[in-house]
Amino acid sequence: MTHTVLVTGVARHIGARVASVLAADPEIDRVIGVDTVPPPSPAKHGGVPLGRTEFVRVDLRSPDIAEVIAAADIDTVVHVSLVSAPSRSAGSRARMKEHNVIGTMQLLAACQRSALVRRVVVRSTTAVYGSSPRDPAVFTEDAEPPEAPSHGYAKDATEVEGYVRGFARRRPDVTVSTLRFANFMGPGVDSPLTRYFAQPMVPTVLGFDPRLQFVHEDDGVEVLRRMALEDHPGTYNVAGDGVLLLSQCVRRAGLLTMPIPSPAFRMLGDLARGAGLVDFSPEQLRLMRFGRAVDTAALAAELGWRPKFTTAAAFDDFLRSRDLPNGLPAVVFDWASGALARR
């Protein structure tokens, strides 16, 4: 039985939702939520009500997390605080890496020293597979990426998974579950990709129409809840059924598109990132060229469960929540004529 759960990253949307749903479970004695800043107030800032979650302000990079785990008699850890994009502050990529990698190392070290911890759940990402023209049609959990990620969030997640595997070897008595999530979609999700689709005009890479996969936030939270309450050791892909081409996403949203050559896309991304508009990281550029799709059969077999939202349904729910003109014909910019044209 799960008695006391520690949830990291409760100041962000997914972490807050996970803490909230666990706190609502009468079978769980306590839920401890940790982050470097307090969660947003539901009344004033639209945050998620955390119920009886007890918030503790702590930086995962410090040894203080070990004191929290020991003092609260934690038996289950749900680590969802990996940061997918740096903040706009100077040097933020370095701090992002420290939070993701060093923070996870400290958390796992604290779990290793605890005699009570018996279940650890880690949120990872399908970005660990990378994106390249040599990718398989779909990635299974045991597939090796043709080109291993070498930067950003994907590289952080790859390193984190390595430390998680090391922890699992050292503590075979602990059930360790690693969840590789596709890009989250839904009303409350704020990410580089949702900000990309919220623009009135979206740049696309000329000559490419990548396959994209999404997981609805409701389904993602449900998987994390199940993993926190049940023993499902191993690594699992998590995504909604099906895929969408980028062109299909654009048509569903009725957005303007601006196809540009790949080098110019990178330059535009640097400018947009510097202005704080949207994060076109190198890994985002590769996703916008080659896309990525994963197989989720292992998760379905393990849980006897399938997500309620397909990839398309998750994207449509995001569109409805942002009042984007779903269903309008797409409009593209014709560089040859210098005019807008409907497609």
BATI-431104 format. One record per residue (C-alpha): residue in one letter; x, y, z. Coordinates in Angstrom, 3 decimals, decimal comma, always signed. Last residue first. Example, Ala and Ser with C-alpha at 12.3 -4.5 7.8 and 13.67 -1.06 7.14 Angstrom:
! BATI-431104
<site rest="S" east="+13,670" north="-1,060" up="+7,140"/>
<site rest="A" east="+12,300" north="-4,500" up="+7,800"/>
This chain:
! BATI-431104
<site rest="R" east="-4,413" north="+25,412" up="-49,305"/>
<site rest="R" east="-5,138" north="+29,125" up="-49,246"/>
<site rest="A" east="-2,555" north="+31,530" up="-50,653"/>
<site rest="L" east="-0,759" north="+34,506" up="-49,147"/>
<site rest="A" east="+1,424" north="+36,538" up="-51,489"/>
<site rest="G" east="+5,125" north="+37,055" up="-52,227"/>
<site rest="S" east="+4,773" north="+35,323" up="-55,551"/>
<site rest="A" east="+7,707" north="+32,966" up="-55,208"/>
<site rest="W" east="+7,683" north="+32,935" up="-51,397"/>
<site rest="D" east="+4,101" north="+31,696" up="-51,278"/>
<site rest="F" east="+2,926" north="+32,189" up="-47,693"/>
<site rest="V" east="+0,469" north="+29,525" up="-46,626"/>
<site rest="V" east="-3,107" north="+29,637" up="-45,414"/>
<site rest="A" east="-4,856" north="+26,643" up="-43,885"/>
<site rest="P" east="-8,584" north="+26,159" up="-44,272"/>
<site rest="L" east="-10,558" north="+26,744" up="-41,081"/>
<site rest="G" east="-11,366" north="+23,676" up="-38,964"/>
<site rest="N" east="-10,234" north="+24,951" up="-35,586"/>
<site rest="P" east="-10,008" north="+28,718" up="-35,346"/>
<site rest="L" east="-7,967" north="+28,834" up="-32,121"/>
<site rest="D" east="-10,012" north="+29,548" up="-29,015"/>
<site rest="R" east="-7,122" north="+28,374" up="-26,810"/>
<site rest="S" east="-9,115" north="+25,652" up="-25,038"/>
<site rest="R" east="-10,711" north="+24,469" up="-28,262"/>
<site rest="L" east="-7,329" north="+24,122" up="-29,955"/>
<site rest="F" east="-5,898" north="+22,125" up="-27,038"/>
<site rest="D" east="-8,886" north="+19,790" up="-27,164"/>
<site rest="D" east="-8,301" north="+19,347" up="-30,893"/>
<site rest="F" east="-4,664" north="+18,425" up="-30,266"/>
<site rest="A" east="-5,627" north="+15,785" up="-27,711"/>
<site rest="A" east="-8,281" north="+14,412" up="-30,073"/>
<site rest="A" east="-5,745" north="+14,102" up="-32,898"/>
<site rest="T" east="-3,189" north="+12,290" up="-30,729"/>
<site rest="T" east="-5,936" north="+9,999" up="-29,473"/>
<site rest="F" east="-7,552" north="+10,832" up="-26,152"/>
<site rest="K" east="-8,914" north="+8,252" up="-23,723"/>
<site rest="P" east="-5,517" north="+6,614" up="-23,387"/>
<site rest="R" east="-5,435" north="+2,800" up="-23,394"/>
<site rest="W" east="-5,390" north="+0,476" up="-20,408"/>
<site rest="G" east="-4,518" north="-3,091" up="-19,510"/>
<site rest="L" east="-1,666" north="-1,532" up="-17,540"/>
<site rest="E" east="+1,242" north="-3,634" up="-18,780"/>
<site rest="A" east="-0,247" north="-4,493" up="-22,180"/>
<site rest="A" east="-1,178" north="-0,889" up="-22,945"/>
<site rest="L" east="+2,230" north="+0,320" up="-21,759"/>
<site rest="A" east="+4,072" north="-2,178" up="-23,968"/>
<site rest="A" east="+1,882" north="-1,404" up="-26,990"/>
<site rest="T" east="+2,809" north="+2,290" up="-26,958"/>
<site rest="D" east="+4,949" north="+2,434" up="-30,120"/>
<site rest="V" east="+6,603" north="+5,757" up="-30,787"/>
<site rest="A" east="+6,504" north="+8,398" up="-33,523"/>
<site rest="R" east="+8,947" north="+11,193" up="-34,384"/>
<site rest="G" east="+9,169" north="+14,228" up="-36,631"/>
<site rest="F" east="+11,882" north="+14,700" up="-39,259"/>
<site rest="R" east="+11,973" north="+18,422" up="-39,966"/>
<site rest="M" east="+9,991" north="+20,089" up="-37,167"/>
<site rest="L" east="+11,461" north="+17,574" up="-34,723"/>
<site rest="R" east="+14,959" north="+18,530" up="-35,878"/>
<site rest="L" east="+14,206" north="+22,206" up="-35,314"/>
<site rest="Q" east="+12,779" north="+21,464" up="-31,868"/>
<site rest="E" east="+16,017" north="+19,643" up="-30,981"/>
<site rest="P" east="+18,036" north="+22,689" up="-32,067"/>
<site rest="S" east="+15,819" north="+24,886" up="-29,868"/>
<site rest="F" east="+13,004" north="+26,956" up="-31,349"/>
<site rest="D" east="+11,631" north="+28,239" up="-28,041"/>
<site rest="V" east="+8,828" north="+30,735" up="-28,507"/>
<site rest="L" east="+8,308" north="+34,461" up="-28,020"/>
<site rest="G" east="+10,993" north="+35,236" up="-25,439"/>
<site rest="A" east="+12,692" north="+37,767" up="-27,725"/>
<site rest="G" east="+15,921" north="+35,768" up="-27,657"/>
<site rest="R" east="+13,986" north="+32,597" up="-28,413"/>
<site rest="A" east="+12,287" north="+34,226" up="-31,378"/>
<site rest="L" east="+15,607" north="+35,482" up="-32,756"/>
<site rest="D" east="+17,341" north="+32,123" up="-32,310"/>
<site rest="G" east="+14,379" north="+30,343" up="-33,856"/>
<site rest="L" east="+14,425" north="+32,654" up="-36,856"/>
<site rest="M" east="+18,073" north="+31,767" up="-37,406"/>
<site rest="R" east="+17,316" north="+28,050" up="-37,155"/>
<site rest="F" east="+14,386" north="+28,398" up="-39,548"/>
<site rest="A" east="+16,665" north="+30,360" up="-41,908"/>
<site rest="P" east="+19,081" north="+27,421" up="-42,023"/>
<site rest="S" east="+16,154" north="+25,010" up="-42,664"/>
<site rest="P" east="+14,604" north="+26,893" up="-45,548"/>
<site rest="I" east="+11,330" north="+28,703" up="-44,813"/>
<site rest="P" east="+7,662" north="+27,719" up="-45,025"/>
<site rest="M" east="+5,534" north="+30,434" up="-43,399"/>
<site rest="T" east="+2,199" north="+29,094" up="-42,273"/>
<site rest="L" east="-0,988" north="+30,932" up="-41,349"/>
<site rest="L" east="-3,173" north="+28,967" up="-38,992"/>
<site rest="G" east="-6,535" north="+27,282" up="-39,445"/>
<site rest="A" east="-5,948" north="+25,118" up="-36,376"/>
<site rest="R" east="-7,016" north="+21,873" up="-38,021"/>
<site rest="R" east="-5,133" north="+22,842" up="-41,189"/>
<site rest="V" east="-1,940" north="+23,555" up="-39,253"/>
<site rest="C" east="-2,155" north="+20,295" up="-37,351"/>
<site rest="Q" east="-2,705" north="+18,423" up="-40,625"/>
<site rest="S" east="+0,361" north="+20,099" up="-42,143"/>
<site rest="L" east="+2,394" north="+19,032" up="-39,110"/>
<site rest="L" east="+1,365" north="+15,463" up="-39,832"/>
<site rest="L" east="-0,699" north="+13,904" up="-37,091"/>
<site rest="V" east="-0,084" north="+10,539" up="-35,446"/>
<site rest="G" east="-2,182" north="+7,726" up="-34,024"/>
<site rest="D" east="-2,980" north="+6,628" up="-30,488"/>
<site rest="G" east="-2,091" north="+9,061" up="-27,721"/>
<site rest="A" east="+1,381" north="+8,762" up="-26,275"/>
<site rest="V" east="+3,292" north="+7,154" up="-23,386"/>
<site rest="N" east="+6,380" north="+5,038" up="-24,084"/>
<site rest="Y" east="+7,305" north="+2,743" up="-21,208"/>
<site rest="T" east="+10,451" north="+1,836" up="-19,286"/>
<site rest="G" east="+10,401" north="-0,848" up="-16,604"/>
<site rest="P" east="+8,799" north="-1,716" up="-13,300"/>
<site rest="H" east="+5,020" north="-1,555" up="-12,981"/>
<site rest="D" east="+4,166" north="-1,797" up="-9,289"/>
<site rest="E" east="+0,952" north="+0,095" up="-8,555"/>
<site rest="L" east="-0,047" north="+3,313" up="-6,784"/>
<site rest="A" east="+2,478" north="+5,791" up="-8,199"/>
<site rest="M" east="+2,405" north="+4,111" up="-11,620"/>
<site rest="R" east="-1,361" north="+4,429" up="-11,786"/>
<site rest="R" east="-1,233" north="+8,122" up="-10,884"/>
<site rest="L" east="+1,488" north="+8,787" up="-13,457"/>
<site rest="V" east="-0,585" north="+7,049" up="-16,135"/>
<site rest="E" east="-3,671" north="+9,039" up="-15,124"/>
<site rest="V" east="-1,739" north="+12,318" up="-15,230"/>
<site rest="G" east="-0,563" north="+11,584" up="-18,759"/>
<site rest="D" east="-4,071" north="+10,656" up="-19,862"/>
<site rest="D" east="-5,527" north="+13,905" up="-18,536"/>
<site rest="E" east="-2,610" north="+15,915" up="-20,021"/>
<site rest="H" east="-3,372" north="+14,594" up="-23,489"/>
<site rest="V" east="-0,456" north="+12,816" up="-25,121"/>
<site rest="F" east="+0,778" north="+14,036" up="-28,485"/>
<site rest="Q" east="+2,458" north="+12,533" up="-31,546"/>
<site rest="L" east="+3,884" north="+14,359" up="-34,540"/>
<site rest="R" east="+4,781" north="+13,212" up="-38,037"/>
<site rest="P" east="+6,922" north="+15,732" up="-39,913"/>
<site rest="D" east="+6,059" north="+17,555" up="-43,140"/>
<site rest="F" east="+9,348" north="+18,746" up="-44,632"/>
<site rest="G" east="+10,155" north="+20,578" up="-47,879"/>
<site rest="L" east="+10,500" north="+24,053" up="-46,352"/>
<site rest="V" east="+10,725" north="+23,919" up="-42,567"/>
<site rest="T" east="+7,630" north="+25,483" up="-41,035"/>
<site rest="P" east="+7,125" north="+28,913" up="-39,500"/>
<site rest="V" east="+3,799" north="+29,390" up="-37,718"/>
<site rest="M" east="+1,636" north="+32,486" up="-38,180"/>
<site rest="P" east="-1,006" north="+33,568" up="-35,653"/>
<site rest="Q" east="+1,036" north="+31,908" up="-32,899"/>
<site rest="A" east="-0,645" north="+29,456" up="-30,509"/>
<site rest="F" east="+0,797" north="+26,425" up="-32,317"/>
<site rest="Y" east="+4,361" north="+27,354" up="-31,360"/>
<site rest="R" east="+3,304" north="+28,207" up="-27,812"/>
<site rest="T" east="+1,859" north="+24,685" up="-27,516"/>
<site rest="L" east="+5,170" north="+23,277" up="-28,804"/>
<site rest="P" east="+7,437" north="+25,328" up="-26,525"/>
<site rest="S" east="+5,273" north="+24,299" up="-23,564"/>
<site rest="D" east="+2,275" north="+25,592" up="-21,608"/>
<site rest="V" east="-0,252" north="+22,823" up="-20,954"/>
<site rest="G" east="-3,453" north="+23,701" up="-19,105"/>
<site rest="P" east="-6,003" north="+23,157" up="-21,867"/>
<site rest="G" east="-4,364" north="+20,063" up="-23,314"/>
<site rest="M" east="-1,323" north="+18,721" up="-25,105"/>
<site rest="F" east="+1,795" north="+17,016" up="-23,749"/>
<site rest="N" east="+4,580" north="+16,117" up="-26,166"/>
<site rest="A" east="+5,242" north="+12,365" up="-26,112"/>
<site rest="F" east="+5,998" north="+10,931" up="-22,693"/>
<site rest="R" east="+8,761" north="+8,469" up="-21,918"/>
<site rest="L" east="+7,800" north="+7,000" up="-18,554"/>
<site rest="T" east="+10,441" north="+5,374" up="-16,369"/>
<site rest="S" east="+9,192" north="+3,063" up="-13,620"/>
<site rest="V" east="+11,432" north="+1,846" up="-10,768"/>
<site rest="T" east="+10,169" north="-0,672" up="-8,221"/>
<site rest="V" east="+12,680" north="-0,646" up="-5,348"/>
<site rest="D" east="+14,151" north="-3,912" up="-4,000"/>
<site rest="P" east="+16,663" north="-3,978" up="-6,859"/>
<site rest="R" east="+18,330" north="-0,916" up="-5,301"/>
<site rest="R" east="+21,783" north="-0,625" up="-6,873"/>
<site rest="R" east="+20,624" north="-1,780" up="-10,301"/>
<site rest="A" east="+17,550" north="+0,491" up="-10,205"/>
<site rest="F" east="+19,751" north="+3,447" up="-9,200"/>
<site rest="G" east="+22,023" north="+2,858" up="-12,179"/>
<site rest="R" east="+19,006" north="+2,706" up="-14,496"/>
<site rest="V" east="+17,783" north="+6,009" up="-13,056"/>
<site rest="Y" east="+21,212" north="+7,591" up="-13,565"/>
<site rest="G" east="+21,154" north="+6,602" up="-17,231"/>
<site rest="E" east="+17,584" north="+7,841" up="-17,591"/>
<site rest="V" east="+18,702" north="+11,243" up="-16,297"/>
<site rest="E" east="+21,505" north="+11,393" up="-18,856"/>
<site rest="T" east="+19,069" north="+10,714" up="-21,692"/>
<site rest="A" east="+16,620" north="+13,246" up="-20,232"/>
<site rest="D" east="+19,319" north="+15,932" up="-20,164"/>
<site rest="K" east="+20,280" north="+15,136" up="-23,767"/>
<site rest="A" east="+16,657" north="+15,451" up="-24,859"/>
<site rest="Y" east="+16,190" north="+18,693" up="-22,914"/>
<site rest="G" east="+19,027" north="+20,437" up="-24,673"/>
<site rest="H" east="+21,896" north="+18,991" up="-26,651"/>
<site rest="S" east="+23,514" north="+15,888" up="-28,123"/>
<site rest="P" east="+20,575" north="+13,567" up="-28,667"/>
<site rest="A" east="+21,706" north="+10,150" up="-29,959"/>
<site rest="E" east="+21,572" north="+9,770" up="-33,730"/>
<site rest="P" east="+20,306" north="+6,416" up="-35,003"/>
<site rest="P" east="+18,300" north="+6,124" up="-31,774"/>
<site rest="E" east="+18,540" north="+2,697" up="-30,087"/>
<site rest="A" east="+15,237" north="+0,855" up="-29,851"/>
<site rest="D" east="+14,393" north="-0,978" up="-26,609"/>
<site rest="E" east="+11,338" north="+1,153" up="-25,801"/>
<site rest="T" east="+9,884" north="+0,812" up="-29,295"/>
<site rest="F" east="+10,346" north="+3,625" up="-31,787"/>
<site rest="V" east="+8,039" north="+3,900" up="-34,779"/>
<site rest="A" east="+8,730" north="+4,174" up="-38,521"/>
<site rest="P" east="+12,432" north="+3,741" up="-37,774"/>
<site rest="D" east="+14,628" north="+6,861" up="-37,723"/>
<site rest="R" east="+17,242" north="+7,407" up="-40,436"/>
<site rest="P" east="+16,049" north="+10,907" up="-41,419"/>
<site rest="S" east="+16,650" north="+12,004" up="-37,829"/>
<site rest="S" east="+14,755" north="+12,928" up="-34,689"/>
<site rest="G" east="+15,996" north="+12,075" up="-31,192"/>
<site rest="Y" east="+15,000" north="+8,914" up="-29,350"/>
<site rest="V" east="+15,484" north="+10,673" up="-25,978"/>
<site rest="A" east="+12,811" north="+13,133" up="-27,181"/>
<site rest="T" east="+10,275" north="+10,469" up="-26,202"/>
<site rest="T" east="+10,395" north="+12,075" up="-22,775"/>
<site rest="S" east="+11,081" north="+11,231" up="-19,132"/>
<site rest="R" east="+8,860" north="+11,359" up="-16,051"/>
<site rest="V" east="+10,316" north="+9,197" up="-13,317"/>
<site rest="V" east="+8,405" north="+6,931" up="-10,927"/>
<site rest="V" east="+10,185" north="+5,539" up="-7,855"/>
<site rest="R" east="+8,660" north="+2,856" up="-5,593"/>
<site rest="R" east="+9,992" north="+1,239" up="-2,422"/>
<site rest="V" east="+11,381" north="+4,145" up="-0,418"/>
<site rest="L" east="+11,483" north="+3,116" up="+3,260"/>
<site rest="A" east="+15,167" north="+2,237" up="+3,732"/>
<site rest="S" east="+16,233" north="+5,635" up="+2,445"/>
<site rest="R" east="+19,853" north="+6,069" up="+1,364"/>
<site rest="Q" east="+19,084" north="+5,162" up="-2,244"/>
<site rest="C" east="+16,152" north="+7,555" up="-2,330"/>
<site rest="A" east="+18,405" north="+10,435" up="-1,237"/>
<site rest="A" east="+20,941" north="+9,528" up="-3,908"/>
<site rest="L" east="+18,095" north="+9,387" up="-6,432"/>
<site rest="L" east="+16,992" north="+12,909" up="-5,528"/>
<site rest="Q" east="+20,545" north="+14,264" up="-5,623"/>
<site rest="M" east="+21,159" north="+12,724" up="-9,050"/>
<site rest="T" east="+17,818" north="+14,034" up="-10,300"/>
<site rest="G" east="+18,705" north="+17,565" up="-9,232"/>
<site rest="I" east="+22,152" north="+17,290" up="-10,832"/>
<site rest="V" east="+20,581" north="+16,244" up="-14,147"/>
<site rest="N" east="+17,396" north="+18,277" up="-14,560"/>
<site rest="H" east="+18,119" north="+21,207" up="-12,262"/>
<site rest="E" east="+21,743" north="+21,505" up="-13,328"/>
<site rest="K" east="+20,761" north="+21,253" up="-16,987"/>
<site rest="M" east="+18,162" north="+24,012" up="-16,583"/>
<site rest="R" east="+20,681" north="+26,145" up="-14,717"/>
<site rest="A" east="+23,114" north="+25,865" up="-17,624"/>
<site rest="R" east="+20,333" north="+26,656" up="-20,115"/>
<site rest="S" east="+19,346" north="+29,663" up="-17,977"/>
<site rest="G" east="+22,639" north="+31,489" up="-18,357"/>
<site rest="A" east="+20,832" north="+34,771" up="-18,543"/>
<site rest="S" east="+17,136" north="+34,644" up="-17,747"/>
<site rest="R" east="+14,630" north="+33,708" up="-20,438"/>
<site rest="S" east="+13,828" north="+30,347" up="-18,879"/>
<site rest="P" east="+15,188" north="+27,142" up="-20,302"/>
<site rest="A" east="+12,927" north="+24,566" up="-21,964"/>
<site rest="S" east="+11,851" north="+21,025" up="-21,065"/>
<site rest="V" east="+12,352" north="+21,233" up="-17,289"/>
<site rest="L" east="+12,302" north="+17,879" up="-15,489"/>
<site rest="S" east="+10,063" north="+18,182" up="-12,430"/>
<site rest="V" east="+8,016" north="+15,007" up="-12,759"/>
<site rest="H" east="+9,668" north="+12,771" up="-10,161"/>
<site rest="V" east="+7,042" north="+10,665" up="-8,395"/>
<site rest="V" east="+8,599" north="+9,209" up="-5,234"/>
<site rest="T" east="+6,861" north="+6,534" up="-3,145"/>
<site rest="D" east="+7,760" north="+5,385" up="+0,393"/>
<site rest="I" east="+8,404" north="+8,770" up="+2,012"/>
<site rest="D" east="+8,861" north="+8,671" up="+5,794"/>
<site rest="A" east="+8,276" north="+12,458" up="+6,018"/>
<site rest="A" east="+11,528" north="+13,263" up="+7,843"/>
<site rest="A" east="+13,685" north="+10,963" up="+5,705"/>
<site rest="I" east="+12,414" north="+12,152" up="+2,335"/>
<site rest="V" east="+12,550" north="+15,806" up="+3,417"/>
<site rest="E" east="+16,065" north="+15,415" up="+4,852"/>
<site rest="A" east="+17,255" north="+13,834" up="+1,619"/>
<site rest="I" east="+15,810" north="+16,756" up="-0,351"/>
<site rest="D" east="+17,973" north="+19,097" up="+1,700"/>
<site rest="P" east="+21,104" north="+17,763" up="-0,033"/>
<site rest="S" east="+20,711" north="+20,577" up="-2,574"/>
<site rest="R" east="+20,145" north="+20,226" up="-6,327"/>
<site rest="L" east="+16,525" north="+19,281" up="-5,698"/>
<site rest="D" east="+15,863" north="+22,799" up="-4,442"/>
<site rest="V" east="+13,351" north="+22,792" up="-1,602"/>
<site rest="R" east="+10,139" north="+24,570" up="-0,705"/>
<site rest="V" east="+7,864" north="+22,067" up="+0,988"/>
<site rest="F" east="+4,179" north="+21,957" up="+0,084"/>
<site rest="E" east="+1,808" north="+19,619" up="+1,918"/>
<site rest="T" east="-0,848" north="+18,289" up="-0,455"/>
<site rest="R" east="-4,261" north="+18,288" up="+1,236"/>
<site rest="G" east="-6,058" north="+19,668" up="-1,785"/>
<site rest="L" east="-3,581" north="+20,864" up="-4,417"/>
<site rest="P" east="-5,981" north="+23,125" up="-6,305"/>
<site rest="V" east="-4,340" north="+23,686" up="-9,731"/>
<site rest="G" east="-3,228" north="+27,233" up="-10,457"/>
<site rest="G" east="-5,316" north="+29,880" up="-12,192"/>
<site rest="H" east="-3,311" north="+32,766" up="-10,756"/>
<site rest="K" east="-5,562" north="+34,403" up="-8,178"/>
<site rest="A" east="-7,882" north="+31,673" up="-6,897"/>
<site rest="P" east="-5,817" north="+28,610" up="-7,804"/>
<site rest="S" east="-2,677" north="+30,190" up="-6,262"/>
<site rest="P" east="+0,429" north="+29,272" up="-8,219"/>
<site rest="P" east="+2,636" north="+26,596" up="-6,616"/>
<site rest="P" east="+5,404" north="+27,871" up="-4,301"/>
<site rest="V" east="+8,914" north="+28,147" up="-5,757"/>
<site rest="T" east="+11,878" north="+25,736" up="-5,753"/>
<site rest="D" east="+9,590" north="+22,720" up="-5,804"/>
<site rest="V" east="+8,289" north="+20,006" up="-3,501"/>
<site rest="G" east="+4,889" north="+18,403" up="-2,956"/>
<site rest="I" east="+4,373" north="+16,013" up="-0,037"/>
<site rest="V" east="+1,295" north="+13,797" up="-0,244"/>
<site rest="R" east="+0,169" north="+12,052" up="+2,929"/>
<site rest="D" east="-1,893" north="+9,052" up="+4,031"/>
<site rest="I" east="-2,835" north="+7,660" up="+0,618"/>
<site rest="E" east="-5,885" north="+5,346" up="+0,530"/>
<site rest="P" east="-8,193" north="+8,379" up="+0,651"/>
<site rest="D" east="-7,079" north="+9,381" up="-2,867"/>
<site rest="A" east="-7,697" north="+13,116" up="-3,379"/>
<site rest="A" east="-4,067" north="+13,903" up="-2,526"/>
<site rest="L" east="-3,003" north="+11,637" up="-5,383"/>
<site rest="V" east="-5,156" north="+13,570" up="-7,859"/>
<site rest="S" east="-3,831" north="+16,922" up="-6,634"/>
<site rest="A" east="-0,168" north="+15,876" up="-6,585"/>
<site rest="V" east="-0,435" north="+14,661" up="-10,183"/>
<site rest="R" east="-2,198" north="+17,861" up="-11,246"/>
<site rest="A" east="+0,439" north="+20,029" up="-9,570"/>
<site rest="G" east="+3,262" north="+18,120" up="-11,242"/>
<site rest="I" east="+1,574" north="+18,465" up="-14,624"/>
<site rest="H" east="+1,016" north="+22,214" up="-14,237"/>
<site rest="R" east="+4,251" north="+23,410" up="-12,727"/>
<site rest="A" east="+4,803" north="+24,517" up="-9,122"/>
<site rest="V" east="+4,419" north="+20,868" up="-8,095"/>
<site rest="G" east="+7,766" north="+19,917" up="-9,652"/>
<site rest="T" east="+8,508" north="+16,926" up="-7,430"/>
<site rest="V" east="+5,852" north="+14,652" up="-5,936"/>
<site rest="L" east="+6,657" north="+12,778" up="-2,691"/>
<site rest="V" east="+4,116" north="+10,142" up="-1,719"/>
<site rest="T" east="+3,350" north="+8,785" up="+1,747"/>
<site rest="H" east="+1,327" north="+5,616" up="+2,366"/>
<site rest="T" east="+1,178" north="+3,530" up="-0,813"/>
<site rest="M" east="+0,000" north="+0,000" up="+0,000"/>
